[in-house]
């Protein structure tokens, strides 16, 4: 008899080398893993971190390796809980976000696996682009559809080991340590030019070969993967006005809000359906706005897993209650029936 399969998905913990966030996601996560994962039985379990789990942004390979180890050392209870999950047969998945895209480097992914599951590194999987479970779900962080965070050539690093992690435009502007405004403007211009060039390379034969390799890992038709890679594109002429408007809203203490699935979710869902690979759930993070909604003209439902940090956006329960932490659950019964949705976990 087939076992039920249970997927738990959460995102945007932004674990760093300090615990300055008032919500203390690194302190809360171990309890969640113990009570919701390790205490459960009877199902094959998967825990998916849908991007921005770690603060590894804009670091080189050596710095990323050192920072990853420092972060996990700084959060020993989280490290132990993750190791207990892996040792207990729970499959751990890490989808790359714009803050931890360095996980796409094979050496960094291998170090993460060795740290969390030294006896069986295959219990830890890193997904540089997105996770696909046939007929069940697709999970991606979402930054690839946000022009200013988009990193078009991430597979060049993940598959070939070459450097395809050019700093995206918004990261170039929000530099650390902060640079004078004129220097930041120059860095932004160079990043925009680099992104435009990367977009052209993504549409050439050489990158198609990488997409074909990725399609085997994703268990998806090669043409579908190619179309998914080209659904969104960075264009300076359209991206900068959007960035300017968001900066103005931010300066006024306002944020763009919405209670519907983003257009990119619909494009992904309908592309998969066109190739006979539709899924029940499309799950992303990135916006820090927990949300469950329909996707227009598609049977796929959308969930955004919000954030476990204090930078909560939108109107969900986690906005008013710092003790409410959003996550998604997707359960596949032995019969193949798929159920799930957005949930909130409270430590008390």
N, C-alpha and C positions, 0 to 999 in steps of 0.2 A: 504494500500500500504506500502511495506517495505521501510524503510529509507536507504539512502546510509550510509556507515560506513567508517570513515576516521581514519587511524592510522598514527601518527607522531612519529618517533623514532629517538633518539639521545643518545649519550653516552660519557663517559670519560670527564665529566666536572671537576672532581677532586676538588669539593668544600671543602674548609678547614676552619679553624678558622681564617684565614687571607686572604687577597686579594692581594697576591704578584704577581700573574700571570699577565704578561703584557696584555694578551687578555681579562682579567677580565670577565670570563664566568658568574660569579654571578651577574655582572652588566648588561650583555647582555641578559641573559635568560628571565627576565621579559618582555622585549620588544618583544621577539619572542613569548612568550605565549599570550601577549595581541593582537598582530597583526595577528598571524597565527592561534590561537586557539580561543580566546575569541571573536574576531571580525568575525569569521566564523559562518555560520548558515546553517541549513537544513540537516546537517549530524549528526549521532551519532559519537562522537569524543573520541578517545583514545590517550593519550600521554604516550609513553613508554621510560623510561630511561634505556638503555641497559647496565647497569653496570658502576662501578667506578664513580657514581654520587657524592659520599661523600668520604672523607678521614677518614675511620674508621678502617684502617688496623691494625691487631695485637693488638687489644684492648679486654679486658674482657667485661663482660656484663654491669657492673656498669659504667665503663669508656666509653663504647659505647653509653649508654643512655645519659650521660652527654655531650659527644662530639657532638652527633647529635643535641641536643638542642643548644649547643654553635654555631654550624655551621649555623643553621637556624636563630639564633639570630644575627649572624654576617652578614647575607644576608637578611635583612628585606623585601626588595622589591621582592626578589625571593619567600620568604615565603608568602607574600600577593598575589602574582600572582598565586602561586600553590593553595592557599586556594580559590581564586576566580574561578579557573578552576573547582575544586571539587564542590564548591557551585553551579556552573552553569551546573552541570551534566556531566562534562568531567570525564572520568575514567582515573585515574593516575596509572601507572604500574611502579614498580621498580624491575628490574632484578638484582640479586646480581652479583657483579664483585669481583675480587681478592682484590680490595682496600676497598670495602664496604660489604664484605661477612658477617660482623656482623649483617647486616639487616636480615639474616636468623634466628637469634634468635627471637623466638615469642615475647618476651618482647620488643625488639627493633623495630620490625615490627609494633607492636601495638602502640608504642609511636609515630612512624612516622605517622601512620594513624590518631591518635588523634591530632597531631599537625597540619596536613594539612587539615583534614576534621572532626572537632569536632562534627558537627551535623550529620554526616553520614560516619563513618569510613570505610564502605564498598566501598566508592568511591576510596580508596587507596588500592592497592594490591601489595604485595611483592612476587616475584617469586624466590625461592632460587636456582633453577637450570635453567629452561628456560620457556618461554612463548610459548604456542601453540594455534594457532587459526586455527581450522580445515579447510583444503583446501586453507588457505590464507597465513599464515606465521608461522615460528618458529624464535624466537629471543633469543639468549643466548649471554652472554658476550664474551665467547671464551677462557677464561683462563683454562677451564677444559680440553682443548686439548693441552695446553702448559704445558709440564711436570713440569717445575720448579715453576709454579703458581698453579698447580692443587691441589684441595682439595677434595679427593675422597668421603669422608663421610659427605658431607654437609647436606644431608637429615636426618642424625641422630640428628642433632641439630634442623632443621626446623620442623621435625615431632614429635620426642620424647622429644625435649628440652634438650637432653644430649649434652655433648661437643664433636662435631665431626669436630671442626674447628682448627685442628692442623696447626701450622704455616708451610706453604709450604717452600721448600728448598730455593728459591730465597729470600723470605722474611726473612728467618733465616740468610742468608748471609748479606743482606742489613739491618742490625739491626739498630734500633734507640732507645737510643743514640748509636753512633758507638762504637764498641768494638775492642780491639786489634785483629790483623789478625789471630793469633793463636786461640783465643776464638771464632772468627767467623767461622773458619774452623771446630772447634768442634761442634758448633751449626748447621752448614751445614750438617755434618755427621749424627748427631742425627735426623735432619729433614728428611734426605734421608731415614734413617732406619724407621722412623715413617710413611713415605709415602708408603714405600714398604709393611709394615704391614697393612696399611689401604687398599691398593689395594687388598690384600688377603681377608680382611674382606668383601669388597664390593662384592666379588664373592661367598659369603656364604649365606645360607638360611636366616639368620637373616636380612640381608640387602635386600634380595629379597622381604621380607614382606614390608619393607619401600617403595621399588620401586612399589609394587602393590598398596599401598596407594596413592603414587604420581601419578600413572597412572590414577586414578579416577579423580584427580584434573586436570590433563592435558587432559583428554578426549582422551586417547590413549590406544591401546591394551597393556596389561601388558607385553607380550613378547617383543613388540617393545621397551617399556621403558627399560626393562632389557638389550636389545641389545645396545640401545643408551648409557646406563651407562657404557658399557664395550668397547665402540669404541676406547677410548684412555686409556693409562695406563702409570703411572710413572715407569720408570726403571732407576736405578742409572747408569748402565753401558752405556746407550745410552744418558741419559740426560746431564751428566756432560761434555762430549766432545762438545755438542752443546752449552752449557753455556760458555765453555772456548772460543770457536770461536767467540761468540757474544761479550764477554768481550774484546777480542783482536780487533775486529772491532770497538767497542766503544772507546777503548783507542786510536785508530787511527783516530777517528772522523768520522767513517763510520757506515752505518747501512745496514742490509740486506733489499733489496727492491724486490718488485714483483707486477705485475699487473694482477695476476690471483687469482681466488678463492683458498683458502688454501685447502689442501687435506681433512681436517676434514669436511669442508662444503659438499664436495661430499659424504663422508661417511654417514653423517647425512641425506642428501637428499635421497640417494639411499636406506638407511635403512627404512625411512618412506614410500617410494614408494613400497618397498617389502611387507609392511603390509597394502597396500591400503590406506595409509594416506599421500600421497604426498601433498606438499604445493607449492604455486607459488613463495614464497620468503623465503630465509634463510638469516637472518640478525644478524650480530655480531659486536663487537667493539674490544677493547683490544689492537690492534696493532697500534692505532693512525694513521692509513693510510686509508683515505676515498677512497672507491673503489666500483664500480659496474661492475660485469662481469658475464659471463655464468658459469655454473657448468658443467664440462664434463659429457657426458652420462646421463644427467638429464634435464628435462624441467624447474626445479627450477632455479631461478636467485639468485645471491649472491649480497648482499650489506654490506659493512663495513661502519659504521657510523662515523669513524674517531674519532676526539677529538675536544673539544672546548677549550682545554688548549693550551699553547704555544709549547708543545712538539709534533709538527706536523711532520709526517713522510710520505714519498711517494711523488708523483709528482702532486698532485691535485691543484686546484686554491687556496686552503687554505694555501698552502706552501708559496706562494708569497704574498698573501693578508691576513693580519691578521684580516681583517673585514669580511672574508668569513667563515661561520660556517656550517659544513655539517650536514645533517639529511636525513632520509629516509621518504618517504610518500608512503603509500599503501592505495588505495581506492577500496572499494567494492561497486559496483553499485547495485541498487535494483534488477537487473537482475541476479546478482551473478558474473558478469564480474569483474576481478581483474586487476588493473593497478597500476603503481607506479614507484619508482626508487630513485636514489640518487639526492639530491638537495643541494643548498648552499643558506643560508640566510645571508643577509647583513642588518645591523642595519640602514643604511642610505637609 
